[in-house]
Amino acid sequence: MTTTFPKSWPIMNYRVSYEHNLESAPYDYIARVPSRAVEEVPANLPAALLPEYVTDFILKHSTRIGKLRHLRIH
């Protein structure tokens, strides 16, 4: 018999701002995103890894984005 427990990990929600370019135009920064929600970030994530986690989250959910710059976590 296998018992499964619901994942009740503590989570954090953040607001971020950044600029980005498109994969099709890697040298042209074309957009400034003044505010975006990044939700369900594990609360036990070390602060030093938070920018990398947020960047990966954004790139996975926005497939046309090529590169981020000026990432700010609020």
PDB file of N, CA, C and O in Angstrom:
ATOM      1  N   MET A   1       0.834  -1.161   0.000  1.00  0.00           N
ATOM      2  CA  MET A   1       0.000   0.000   0.000  1.00  0.00           C
ATOM      3  C   MET A   1       0.897   1.249   0.000  1.00  0.00           C
ATOM      4  O   MET A   1       1.849   1.353   0.774  1.00  0.00           O
ATOM      5  N   THR A   2       0.566   2.178  -0.882  1.00  0.00           N
ATOM      6  CA  THR A   2       1.327   3.407  -1.004  1.00  0.00           C
ATOM      7  C   THR A   2       0.479   4.572  -0.521  1.00  0.00           C
ATOM      8  O   THR A   2      -0.679   4.727  -0.910  1.00  0.00           O
ATOM      9  N   THR A   3       1.076   5.380   0.328  1.00  0.00           N
ATOM     10  CA  THR A   3       0.384   6.557   0.829  1.00  0.00           C
ATOM     11  C   THR A   3       1.062   7.792   0.262  1.00  0.00           C
ATOM     12  O   THR A   3       2.285   7.914   0.314  1.00  0.00           O
ATOM     13  N   THR A   4       0.281   8.690  -0.271  1.00  0.00           N
ATOM     14  CA  THR A   4       0.836   9.943  -0.775  1.00  0.00           C
ATOM     15  C   THR A   4       0.324  11.087   0.079  1.00  0.00           C
ATOM     16  O   THR A   4      -0.829  11.099   0.511  1.00  0.00           O
ATOM     17  N   PHE A   5       1.190  12.029   0.310  1.00  0.00           N
ATOM     18  CA  PHE A   5       0.839  13.199   1.096  1.00  0.00           C
ATOM     19  C   PHE A   5       0.804  14.408   0.183  1.00  0.00           C
ATOM     20  O   PHE A   5       1.635  14.521  -0.719  1.00  0.00           O
ATOM     21  N   PRO A   6      -0.136  15.313   0.395  1.00  0.00           N
ATOM     22  CA  PRO A   6      -0.156  16.530  -0.438  1.00  0.00           C
ATOM     23  C   PRO A   6       1.077  17.376  -0.152  1.00  0.00           C
ATOM     24  O   PRO A   6       1.547  17.452   0.983  1.00  0.00           O
ATOM     25  N   LYS A   7       1.578  17.993  -1.176  1.00  0.00           N
ATOM     26  CA  LYS A   7       2.735  18.872  -1.017  1.00  0.00           C
ATOM     27  C   LYS A   7       2.259  20.190  -0.423  1.00  0.00           C
ATOM     28  O   LYS A   7       1.564  20.974  -1.070  1.00  0.00           O
ATOM     29  N   SER A   8       2.640  20.402   0.782  1.00  0.00           N
ATOM     30  CA  SER A   8       2.231  21.643   1.443  1.00  0.00           C
ATOM     31  C   SER A   8       3.468  22.468   1.783  1.00  0.00           C
ATOM     32  O   SER A   8       3.632  22.929   2.912  1.00  0.00           O
ATOM     33  N   TRP A   9       4.325  22.644   0.798  1.00  0.00           N
ATOM     34  CA  TRP A   9       5.534  23.428   0.997  1.00  0.00           C
ATOM     35  C   TRP A   9       5.168  24.905   1.114  1.00  0.00           C
ATOM     36  O   TRP A   9       4.268  25.375   0.418  1.00  0.00           O
ATOM     37  N   PRO A  10       5.845  25.627   1.972  1.00  0.00           N
ATOM     38  CA  PRO A  10       5.596  27.071   2.016  1.00  0.00           C
ATOM     39  C   PRO A  10       6.089  27.726   0.727  1.00  0.00           C
ATOM     40  O   PRO A  10       7.146  27.369   0.208  1.00  0.00           O
ATOM     41  N   ILE A  11       5.332  28.666   0.225  1.00  0.00           N
ATOM     42  CA  ILE A  11       5.672  29.323  -1.034  1.00  0.00           C
ATOM     43  C   ILE A  11       5.685  30.831  -0.859  1.00  0.00           C
ATOM     44  O   ILE A  11       5.108  31.373   0.084  1.00  0.00           O
ATOM     45  N   MET A  12       6.358  31.496  -1.791  1.00  0.00           N
ATOM     46  CA  MET A  12       6.435  32.953  -1.805  1.00  0.00           C
ATOM     47  C   MET A  12       5.991  33.439  -3.184  1.00  0.00           C
ATOM     48  O   MET A  12       6.141  32.733  -4.182  1.00  0.00           O
ATOM     49  N   ASN A  13       5.456  34.628  -3.225  1.00  0.00           N
ATOM     50  CA  ASN A  13       5.099  35.276  -4.482  1.00  0.00           C
ATOM     51  C   ASN A  13       5.902  36.568  -4.580  1.00  0.00           C
ATOM     52  O   ASN A  13       6.054  37.289  -3.594  1.00  0.00           O
ATOM     53  N   TYR A  14       6.412  36.854  -5.769  1.00  0.00           N
ATOM     54  CA  TYR A  14       7.239  38.041  -5.982  1.00  0.00           C
ATOM     55  C   TYR A  14       6.707  38.843  -7.156  1.00  0.00           C
ATOM     56  O   TYR A  14       6.043  38.301  -8.040  1.00  0.00           O
ATOM     57  N   ARG A  15       7.002  40.131  -7.161  1.00  0.00           N
ATOM     58  CA  ARG A  15       6.786  41.005  -8.318  1.00  0.00           C
ATOM     59  C   ARG A  15       8.168  41.306  -8.872  1.00  0.00           C
ATOM     60  O   ARG A  15       9.094  41.585  -8.110  1.00  0.00           O
ATOM     61  N   VAL A  16       8.317  41.255 -10.173  1.00  0.00           N
ATOM     62  CA  VAL A  16       9.603  41.524 -10.807  1.00  0.00           C
ATOM     63  C   VAL A  16       9.414  42.513 -11.946  1.00  0.00           C
ATOM     64  O   VAL A  16       8.316  42.658 -12.483  1.00  0.00           O
ATOM     65  N   SER A  17      10.494  43.188 -12.307  1.00  0.00           N
ATOM     66  CA  SER A  17      10.515  44.032 -13.498  1.00  0.00           C
ATOM     67  C   SER A  17      11.805  43.724 -14.239  1.00  0.00           C
ATOM     68  O   SER A  17      12.802  43.333 -13.632  1.00  0.00           O
ATOM     69  N   TYR A  18      11.779  43.905 -15.562  1.00  0.00           N
ATOM     70  CA  TYR A  18      12.948  43.572 -16.374  1.00  0.00           C
ATOM     71  C   TYR A  18      12.775  44.122 -17.781  1.00  0.00           C
ATOM     72  O   TYR A  18      11.701  44.596 -18.152  1.00  0.00           O
ATOM     73  N   GLU A  19      13.844  44.052 -18.554  1.00  0.00           N
ATOM     74  CA  GLU A  19      13.816  44.318 -19.989  1.00  0.00           C
ATOM     75  C   GLU A  19      14.165  43.016 -20.676  1.00  0.00           C
ATOM     76  O   GLU A  19      14.844  42.163 -20.104  1.00  0.00           O
ATOM     77  N   HIS A  20      13.700  42.868 -21.902  1.00  0.00           N
ATOM     78  CA  HIS A  20      14.036  41.642 -22.626  1.00  0.00           C
ATOM     79  C   HIS A  20      14.101  41.895 -24.122  1.00  0.00           C
ATOM     80  O   HIS A  20      13.611  42.903 -24.629  1.00  0.00           O
ATOM     81  N   ASN A  21      14.721  40.949 -24.808  1.00  0.00           N
ATOM     82  CA  ASN A  21      14.721  40.955 -26.263  1.00  0.00           C
ATOM     83  C   ASN A  21      14.039  39.680 -26.743  1.00  0.00           C
ATOM     84  O   ASN A  21      13.700  38.808 -25.943  1.00  0.00           O
ATOM     85  N   LEU A  22      13.844  39.579 -28.035  1.00  0.00           N
ATOM     86  CA  LEU A  22      13.271  38.370 -28.615  1.00  0.00           C
ATOM     87  C   LEU A  22      14.390  37.481 -29.141  1.00  0.00           C
ATOM     88  O   LEU A  22      15.465  37.968 -29.490  1.00  0.00           O
ATOM     89  N   GLU A  23      14.137  36.185 -29.197  1.00  0.00           N
ATOM     90  CA  GLU A  23      15.127  35.269 -29.775  1.00  0.00           C
ATOM     91  C   GLU A  23      15.455  35.650 -31.208  1.00  0.00           C
ATOM     92  O   GLU A  23      16.591  35.483 -31.653  1.00  0.00           O
ATOM     93  N   SER A  24      14.473  36.157 -31.925  1.00  0.00           N
ATOM     94  CA  SER A  24      14.675  36.508 -33.333  1.00  0.00           C
ATOM     95  C   SER A  24      15.469  37.804 -33.512  1.00  0.00           C
ATOM     96  O   SER A  24      15.946  38.074 -34.614  1.00  0.00           O
ATOM     97  N   ALA A  25      15.621  38.608 -32.468  1.00  0.00           N
ATOM     98  CA  ALA A  25      16.385  39.860 -32.524  1.00  0.00           C
ATOM     99  C   ALA A  25      17.274  39.950 -31.281  1.00  0.00           C
ATOM    100  O   ALA A  25      16.998  40.747 -30.384  1.00  0.00           O
ATOM    101  N   PRO A  26      18.330  39.148 -31.219  1.00  0.00           N
ATOM    102  CA  PRO A  26      19.109  39.034 -29.978  1.00  0.00           C
ATOM    103  C   PRO A  26      19.851  40.296 -29.557  1.00  0.00           C
ATOM    104  O   PRO A  26      20.219  40.410 -28.387  1.00  0.00           O
ATOM    105  N   TYR A  27      20.087  41.245 -30.452  1.00  0.00           N
ATOM    106  CA  TYR A  27      20.845  42.445 -30.098  1.00  0.00           C
ATOM    107  C   TYR A  27      19.969  43.670 -29.875  1.00  0.00           C
ATOM    108  O   TYR A  27      20.475  44.749 -29.563  1.00  0.00           O
ATOM    109  N   ASP A  28      18.677  43.511 -30.032  1.00  0.00           N
ATOM    110  CA  ASP A  28      17.745  44.624 -29.859  1.00  0.00           C
ATOM    111  C   ASP A  28      16.888  44.387 -28.620  1.00  0.00           C
ATOM    112  O   ASP A  28      16.080  43.459 -28.581  1.00  0.00           O
ATOM    113  N   TYR A  29      17.073  45.238 -27.608  1.00  0.00           N
ATOM    114  CA  TYR A  29      16.190  45.150 -26.446  1.00  0.00           C
ATOM    115  C   TYR A  29      14.933  45.914 -26.795  1.00  0.00           C
ATOM    116  O   TYR A  29      14.964  47.117 -27.057  1.00  0.00           O
ATOM    117  N   ILE A  30      13.830  45.197 -26.795  1.00  0.00           N
ATOM    118  CA  ILE A  30      12.627  45.784 -27.359  1.00  0.00           C
ATOM    119  C   ILE A  30      11.517  46.040 -26.362  1.00  0.00           C
ATOM    120  O   ILE A  30      10.566  46.760 -26.670  1.00  0.00           O
ATOM    121  N   ALA A  31      11.616  45.467 -25.177  1.00  0.00           N
ATOM    122  CA  ALA A  31      10.482  45.621 -24.271  1.00  0.00           C
ATOM    123  C   ALA A  31      10.940  45.805 -22.833  1.00  0.00           C
ATOM    124  O   ALA A  31      11.919  45.206 -22.387  1.00  0.00           O
ATOM    125  N   ARG A  32      10.217  46.635 -22.134  1.00  0.00           N
ATOM    126  CA  ARG A  32      10.415  46.812 -20.695  1.00  0.00           C
ATOM    127  C   ARG A  32       9.137  46.327 -20.029  1.00  0.00           C
ATOM    128  O   ARG A  32       8.041  46.789 -20.350  1.00  0.00           O
ATOM    129  N   VAL A  33       9.285  45.410 -19.117  1.00  0.00           N
ATOM    130  CA  VAL A  33       8.151  44.881 -18.369  1.00  0.00           C
ATOM    131  C   VAL A  33       8.197  45.520 -16.984  1.00  0.00           C
ATOM    132  O   VAL A  33       9.056  45.170 -16.175  1.00  0.00           O
ATOM    133  N   PRO A  34       7.289  46.449 -16.697  1.00  0.00           N
ATOM    134  CA  PRO A  34       7.360  47.172 -15.425  1.00  0.00           C
ATOM    135  C   PRO A  34       6.951  46.346 -14.206  1.00  0.00           C
ATOM    136  O   PRO A  34       7.388  46.633 -13.091  1.00  0.00           O
ATOM    137  N   SER A  35       6.119  45.326 -14.405  1.00  0.00           N
ATOM    138  CA  SER A  35       5.695  44.511 -13.280  1.00  0.00           C
ATOM    139  C   SER A  35       5.124  43.190 -13.774  1.00  0.00           C
ATOM    140  O   SER A  35       4.294  43.153 -14.682  1.00  0.00           O
ATOM    141  N   ARG A  36       5.584  42.112 -13.161  1.00  0.00           N
ATOM    142  CA  ARG A  36       5.083  40.788 -13.495  1.00  0.00           C
ATOM    143  C   ARG A  36       5.109  39.952 -12.224  1.00  0.00           C
ATOM    144  O   ARG A  36       6.026  40.073 -11.411  1.00  0.00           O
ATOM    145  N   ALA A  37       4.110  39.113 -12.057  1.00  0.00           N
ATOM    146  CA  ALA A  37       4.047  38.235 -10.895  1.00  0.00           C
ATOM    147  C   ALA A  37       4.794  36.941 -11.179  1.00  0.00           C
ATOM    148  O   ALA A  37       4.653  36.346 -12.248  1.00  0.00           O
ATOM    149  N   VAL A  38       5.579  36.522 -10.220  1.00  0.00           N
ATOM    150  CA  VAL A  38       6.208  35.204 -10.240  1.00  0.00           C
ATOM    151  C   VAL A  38       5.700  34.526  -8.977  1.00  0.00           C
ATOM    152  O   VAL A  38       6.041  34.921  -7.863  1.00  0.00           O
ATOM    153  N   GLU A  39       4.885  33.507  -9.167  1.00  0.00           N
ATOM    154  CA  GLU A  39       4.186  32.891  -8.049  1.00  0.00           C
ATOM    155  C   GLU A  39       4.713  31.501  -7.750  1.00  0.00           C
ATOM    156  O   GLU A  39       5.324  30.846  -8.594  1.00  0.00           O
ATOM    157  N   GLU A  40       4.460  31.075  -6.537  1.00  0.00           N
ATOM    158  CA  GLU A  40       4.775  29.739  -6.048  1.00  0.00           C
ATOM    159  C   GLU A  40       6.273  29.433  -6.076  1.00  0.00           C
ATOM    160  O   GLU A  40       6.688  28.351  -6.490  1.00  0.00           O
ATOM    161  N   VAL A  41       7.070  30.391  -5.634  1.00  0.00           N
ATOM    162  CA  VAL A  41       8.509  30.188  -5.479  1.00  0.00           C
ATOM    163  C   VAL A  41       8.714  29.508  -4.126  1.00  0.00           C
ATOM    164  O   VAL A  41       8.177  29.979  -3.123  1.00  0.00           O
ATOM    165  N   PRO A  42       9.473  28.419  -4.073  1.00  0.00           N
ATOM    166  CA  PRO A  42       9.690  27.760  -2.785  1.00  0.00           C
ATOM    167  C   PRO A  42      10.303  28.727  -1.769  1.00  0.00           C
ATOM    168  O   PRO A  42      11.276  29.417  -2.073  1.00  0.00           O
ATOM    169  N   ALA A  43       9.741  28.771  -0.587  1.00  0.00           N
ATOM    170  CA  ALA A  43      10.199  29.698   0.444  1.00  0.00           C
ATOM    171  C   ALA A  43      11.584  29.342   0.969  1.00  0.00           C
ATOM    172  O   ALA A  43      12.276  30.205   1.509  1.00  0.00           O
ATOM    173  N   ASN A  44      11.999  28.092   0.819  1.00  0.00           N
ATOM    174  CA  ASN A  44      13.310  27.684   1.322  1.00  0.00           C
ATOM    175  C   ASN A  44      14.420  27.868   0.284  1.00  0.00           C
ATOM    176  O   ASN A  44      15.540  27.402   0.495  1.00  0.00           O
ATOM    177  N   LEU A  45      14.129  28.530  -0.817  1.00  0.00           N
ATOM    178  CA  LEU A  45      15.125  28.806  -1.845  1.00  0.00           C
ATOM    179  C   LEU A  45      16.104  29.856  -1.317  1.00  0.00           C
ATOM    180  O   LEU A  45      15.669  30.918  -0.871  1.00  0.00           O
ATOM    181  N   PRO A  46      17.412  29.592  -1.355  1.00  0.00           N
ATOM    182  CA  PRO A  46      18.380  30.588  -0.873  1.00  0.00           C
ATOM    183  C   PRO A  46      18.292  31.882  -1.685  1.00  0.00           C
ATOM    184  O   PRO A  46      18.059  31.854  -2.893  1.00  0.00           O
ATOM    185  N   ALA A  47      18.476  32.992  -1.017  1.00  0.00           N
ATOM    186  CA  ALA A  47      18.364  34.305  -1.669  1.00  0.00           C
ATOM    187  C   ALA A  47      19.338  34.453  -2.832  1.00  0.00           C
ATOM    188  O   ALA A  47      19.028  35.136  -3.808  1.00  0.00           O
ATOM    189  N   ALA A  48      20.502  33.830  -2.746  1.00  0.00           N
ATOM    190  CA  ALA A  48      21.489  33.921  -3.823  1.00  0.00           C
ATOM    191  C   ALA A  48      21.014  33.239  -5.103  1.00  0.00           C
ATOM    192  O   ALA A  48      21.469  33.588  -6.192  1.00  0.00           O
ATOM    193  N   LEU A  49      20.111  32.278  -4.984  1.00  0.00           N
ATOM    194  CA  LEU A  49      19.604  31.558  -6.158  1.00  0.00           C
ATOM    195  C   LEU A  49      18.298  32.133  -6.699  1.00  0.00           C
ATOM    196  O   LEU A  49      17.825  31.699  -7.749  1.00  0.00           O
ATOM    197  N   LEU A  50      17.721  33.085  -6.013  1.00  0.00           N
ATOM    198  CA  LEU A  50      16.437  33.640  -6.434  1.00  0.00           C
ATOM    199  C   LEU A  50      16.474  34.282  -7.822  1.00  0.00           C
ATOM    200  O   LEU A  50      15.570  34.015  -8.613  1.00  0.00           O
ATOM    201  N   PRO A  51      17.471  35.120  -8.172  1.00  0.00           N
ATOM    202  CA  PRO A  51      17.482  35.696  -9.525  1.00  0.00           C
ATOM    203  C   PRO A  51      17.551  34.632 -10.629  1.00  0.00           C
ATOM    204  O   PRO A  51      16.897  34.769 -11.663  1.00  0.00           O
ATOM    205  N   GLU A  52      18.330  33.591 -10.413  1.00  0.00           N
ATOM    206  CA  GLU A  52      18.431  32.518 -11.411  1.00  0.00           C
ATOM    207  C   GLU A  52      17.106  31.768 -11.526  1.00  0.00           C
ATOM    208  O   GLU A  52      16.684  31.427 -12.631  1.00  0.00           O
ATOM    209  N   TYR A  53      16.453  31.511 -10.409  1.00  0.00           N
ATOM    210  CA  TYR A  53      15.165  30.826 -10.417  1.00  0.00           C
ATOM    211  C   TYR A  53      14.123  31.649 -11.167  1.00  0.00           C
ATOM    212  O   TYR A  53      13.382  31.117 -11.993  1.00  0.00           O
ATOM    213  N   VAL A  54      14.069  32.952 -10.877  1.00  0.00           N
ATOM    214  CA  VAL A  54      13.093  33.844 -11.522  1.00  0.00           C
ATOM    215  C   VAL A  54      13.366  33.932 -13.024  1.00  0.00           C
ATOM    216  O   VAL A  54      12.436  33.887 -13.830  1.00  0.00           O
ATOM    217  N   THR A  55      14.629  34.055 -13.394  1.00  0.00           N
ATOM    218  CA  THR A  55      14.989  34.111 -14.820  1.00  0.00           C
ATOM    219  C   THR A  55      14.555  32.841 -15.532  1.00  0.00           C
ATOM    220  O   THR A  55      13.954  32.909 -16.605  1.00  0.00           O
ATOM    221  N   ASP A  56      14.847  31.690 -14.957  1.00  0.00           N
ATOM    222  CA  ASP A  56      14.432  30.421 -15.565  1.00  0.00           C
ATOM    223  C   ASP A  56      12.917  30.326 -15.670  1.00  0.00           C
ATOM    224  O   ASP A  56      12.397  29.847 -16.677  1.00  0.00           O
ATOM    225  N   PHE A  57      12.203  30.779 -14.641  1.00  0.00           N
ATOM    226  CA  PHE A  57      10.750  30.756 -14.651  1.00  0.00           C
ATOM    227  C   PHE A  57      10.205  31.580 -15.817  1.00  0.00           C
ATOM    228  O   PHE A  57       9.333  31.124 -16.557  1.00  0.00           O
ATOM    229  N   ILE A  58      10.727  32.800 -15.971  1.00  0.00           N
ATOM    230  CA  ILE A  58      10.255  33.688 -17.035  1.00  0.00           C
ATOM    231  C   ILE A  58      10.561  33.102 -18.411  1.00  0.00           C
ATOM    232  O   ILE A  58       9.703  33.112 -19.293  1.00  0.00           O
ATOM    233  N   LEU A  59      11.769  32.598 -18.596  1.00  0.00           N
ATOM    234  CA  LEU A  59      12.150  32.052 -19.904  1.00  0.00           C
ATOM    235  C   LEU A  59      11.351  30.799 -20.260  1.00  0.00           C
ATOM    236  O   LEU A  59      11.065  30.570 -21.435  1.00  0.00           O
ATOM    237  N   LYS A  60      10.990  29.998 -19.284  1.00  0.00           N
ATOM    238  CA  LYS A  60      10.178  28.800 -19.549  1.00  0.00           C
ATOM    239  C   LYS A  60       8.740  29.148 -19.900  1.00  0.00           C
ATOM    240  O   LYS A  60       8.101  28.443 -20.681  1.00  0.00           O
ATOM    241  N   HIS A  61       8.229  30.233 -19.327  1.00  0.00           N
ATOM    242  CA  HIS A  61       6.840  30.603 -19.563  1.00  0.00           C
ATOM    243  C   HIS A  61       6.652  31.603 -20.701  1.00  0.00           C
ATOM    244  O   HIS A  61       5.521  31.871 -21.106  1.00  0.00           O
ATOM    245  N   SER A  62       7.728  32.148 -21.213  1.00  0.00           N
ATOM    246  CA  SER A  62       7.679  33.088 -22.336  1.00  0.00           C
ATOM    247  C   SER A  62       8.701  32.624 -23.359  1.00  0.00           C
ATOM    248  O   SER A  62       9.843  33.083 -23.358  1.00  0.00           O
ATOM    249  N   THR A  63       8.297  31.732 -24.214  1.00  0.00           N
ATOM    250  CA  THR A  63       9.235  31.047 -25.106  1.00  0.00           C
ATOM    251  C   THR A  63       9.861  31.950 -26.162  1.00  0.00           C
ATOM    252  O   THR A  63      10.890  31.585 -26.730  1.00  0.00           O
ATOM    253  N   ARG A  64       9.289  33.097 -26.441  1.00  0.00           N
ATOM    254  CA  ARG A  64       9.859  33.983 -27.467  1.00  0.00           C
ATOM    255  C   ARG A  64      10.956  34.889 -26.938  1.00  0.00           C
ATOM    256  O   ARG A  64      11.684  35.504 -27.716  1.00  0.00           O
ATOM    257  N   ILE A  65      11.079  34.976 -25.627  1.00  0.00           N
ATOM    258  CA  ILE A  65      12.102  35.836 -25.029  1.00  0.00           C
ATOM    259  C   ILE A  65      13.472  35.194 -25.208  1.00  0.00           C
ATOM    260  O   ILE A  65      13.648  33.994 -24.994  1.00  0.00           O
ATOM    261  N   GLY A  66      14.441  36.020 -25.607  1.00  0.00           N
ATOM    262  CA  GLY A  66      15.791  35.518 -25.794  1.00  0.00           C
ATOM    263  C   GLY A  66      16.664  35.710 -24.564  1.00  0.00           C
ATOM    264  O   GLY A  66      17.317  34.770 -24.112  1.00  0.00           O
ATOM    265  N   LYS A  67      16.680  36.937 -24.014  1.00  0.00           N
ATOM    266  CA  LYS A  67      17.545  37.242 -22.887  1.00  0.00           C
ATOM    267  C   LYS A  67      16.917  38.350 -22.050  1.00  0.00           C
ATOM    268  O   LYS A  67      16.268  39.255 -22.574  1.00  0.00           O
ATOM    269  N   LEU A  68      17.122  38.259 -20.744  1.00  0.00           N
ATOM    270  CA  LEU A  68      16.640  39.289 -19.828  1.00  0.00           C
ATOM    271  C   LEU A  68      17.792  40.181 -19.409  1.00  0.00           C
ATOM    272  O   LEU A  68      18.946  39.755 -19.390  1.00  0.00           O
ATOM    273  N   ARG A  69      17.470  41.420 -19.074  1.00  0.00           N
ATOM    274  CA  ARG A  69      18.462  42.292 -18.445  1.00  0.00           C
ATOM    275  C   ARG A  69      17.746  43.212 -17.477  1.00  0.00           C
ATOM    276  O   ARG A  69      16.536  43.418 -17.572  1.00  0.00           O
ATOM    277  N   HIS A  70      18.504  43.759 -16.549  1.00  0.00           N
ATOM    278  CA  HIS A  70      17.976  44.666 -15.519  1.00  0.00           C
ATOM    279  C   HIS A  70      16.826  44.034 -14.726  1.00  0.00           C
ATOM    280  O   HIS A  70      15.802  44.670 -14.479  1.00  0.00           O
ATOM    281  N   LEU A  71      17.015  42.784 -14.339  1.00  0.00           N
ATOM    282  CA  LEU A  71      16.000  42.096 -13.522  1.00  0.00           C
ATOM    283  C   LEU A  71      16.009  42.705 -12.124  1.00  0.00           C
ATOM    284  O   LEU A  71      17.055  42.817 -11.484  1.00  0.00           O
ATOM    285  N   ARG A  72      14.826  43.094 -11.666  1.00  0.00           N
ATOM    286  CA  ARG A  72      14.666  43.625 -10.309  1.00  0.00           C
ATOM    287  C   ARG A  72      13.553  42.832  -9.632  1.00  0.00           C
ATOM    288  O   ARG A  72      12.469  42.656 -10.189  1.00  0.00           O
ATOM    289  N   ILE A  73      13.837  42.366  -8.444  1.00  0.00           N
ATOM    290  CA  ILE A  73      12.851  41.603  -7.674  1.00  0.00           C
ATOM    291  C   ILE A  73      12.328  42.506  -6.573  1.00  0.00           C
ATOM    292  O   ILE A  73      13.102  43.030  -5.771  1.00  0.00           O
ATOM    293  N   HIS A  74      11.010  42.688  -6.532  1.00  0.00           N
ATOM    294  CA  HIS A  74      10.398  43.617  -5.571  1.00  0.00           C
ATOM    295  C   HIS A  74       9.773  42.853  -4.423  1.00  0.00           C
ATOM    296  O   HIS A  74       9.209  43.459  -3.512  1.00  0.00           O
TER     297      HIS A  74
END
